[in-house]
Amino acid sequence: MATFIVILIVIIAILLGLIILVQNPKGGGLAVGFSGTSQIGGVQRTTDFLEKATWYLGIAMMALCLLSAAWYTQGAEEGGDDRQIEQTAPAEGEAGAEGEALPE
């Protein structure tokens, strides 16, 4: 499931980047190519679609990032790594925790 969420995040990021690059901050961009009056929808519809798509993809990206963070945090709390770290006492003659030799 986590892999699926990450793949969705990558796909949305690519789409969001493409839609943002298509837009022109001064009102041009893809809308300039549809400036003819015979086009269905016209320029205003194209810019509205691009703006709405940007908002929806941004919201979806934020929601999926929060979902993936919650998913990974939940997995870590449930003990995703069941290995135990064993501490052993140093053998005779080895240094102790402070770097001093242990008394014999």
C-alpha positions as CSV (number, residue, x, y, z in Angstrom):
1,M,0.0,0.0,0.0
2,A,2.8,2.4,0.8
3,T,4.4,1.8,-2.6
4,F,1.1,2.6,-4.3
5,I,0.8,5.9,-2.4
6,V,4.4,6.8,-3.4
7,I,3.7,6.0,-7.0
8,L,0.6,8.2,-6.9
9,I,2.6,11.0,-5.4
10,V,5.2,10.8,-8.2
11,I,2.5,10.7,-10.9
12,I,0.7,13.7,-9.4
13,A,4.0,15.6,-9.1
14,I,4.8,15.1,-12.8
15,L,1.3,16.1,-13.8
16,L,1.4,19.2,-11.6
17,G,4.8,20.2,-13.0
18,L,3.5,19.9,-16.6
19,I,0.3,21.9,-15.9
20,I,2.3,24.6,-14.2
21,L,4.8,24.8,-17.1
22,V,1.9,25.1,-19.6
23,Q,0.5,28.1,-17.8
24,N,1.9,31.6,-18.5
25,P,1.8,33.9,-15.5
26,K,0.7,36.9,-17.7
27,G,-2.4,35.2,-19.1
28,G,-0.8,33.6,-22.1
29,G,0.5,30.0,-22.1
30,L,-1.7,27.3,-23.6
31,A,-4.6,29.7,-23.8
32,V,-2.8,31.7,-26.6
33,G,-3.1,28.7,-28.9
34,F,-6.9,28.7,-28.6
35,S,-7.4,32.4,-29.3
36,G,-9.6,31.7,-32.4
37,T,-13.3,32.4,-31.9
38,S,-14.3,29.2,-33.6
39,Q,-12.7,27.1,-30.9
40,I,-15.1,25.3,-28.5
41,G,-14.8,26.6,-25.0
42,G,-12.4,29.5,-25.8
43,V,-9.5,30.9,-24.0
44,Q,-11.3,31.5,-20.7
45,R,-12.3,27.9,-20.3
46,T,-8.8,26.7,-20.9
47,T,-7.3,29.0,-18.3
48,D,-10.1,28.0,-15.8
49,F,-9.4,24.3,-16.4
50,L,-5.7,24.7,-15.9
51,E,-6.2,26.7,-12.7
52,K,-8.6,24.2,-11.3
53,A,-6.4,21.3,-12.3
54,T,-3.5,23.0,-10.5
55,W,-5.5,23.4,-7.3
56,Y,-6.9,19.9,-7.3
57,L,-3.6,18.3,-8.0
58,G,-2.0,20.4,-5.3
59,I,-4.6,19.4,-2.8
60,A,-4.3,15.7,-3.8
61,M,-0.5,15.9,-3.4
62,M,-0.8,17.4,0.1
63,A,-3.4,14.8,1.2
64,L,-1.3,11.9,-0.2
65,C,1.9,13.2,1.5
66,L,0.0,13.4,4.8
67,L,-1.4,10.0,4.3
68,S,2.0,8.5,3.5
69,A,3.5,10.2,6.6
70,A,0.8,8.7,8.8
71,W,1.3,5.3,7.1
72,Y,5.0,5.3,7.7
73,T,4.7,6.6,11.3
74,Q,2.1,4.0,12.1
75,G,4.4,1.2,10.8
76,A,7.3,2.5,12.9
77,E,5.2,2.6,16.0
78,E,3.9,-0.9,15.5
79,G,7.4,-2.3,15.5
80,G,8.2,-2.5,11.8
81,D,11.7,-3.6,12.9
82,D,11.4,-6.5,15.3
83,R,15.1,-7.1,15.7
84,Q,16.4,-6.7,19.2
85,I,19.7,-5.0,19.9
86,E,21.6,-7.0,22.5
87,Q,24.1,-5.4,24.7
88,T,27.0,-7.5,25.8
89,A,29.5,-6.7,28.6
90,P,33.0,-6.0,27.3
91,A,35.5,-8.9,27.7
92,E,38.4,-8.6,30.1
93,G,41.0,-6.1,29.1
94,E,38.6,-4.2,26.7
95,A,37.8,-0.6,27.3
96,G,34.7,0.4,29.2
97,A,32.1,3.0,28.2
98,E,34.3,5.9,29.3
99,G,37.3,4.6,27.5
100,E,39.0,3.4,30.7
101,A,40.2,-0.2,31.2
102,L,37.9,-2.3,33.4
103,P,39.2,-3.3,36.8
104,E,40.3,-7.0,37.0
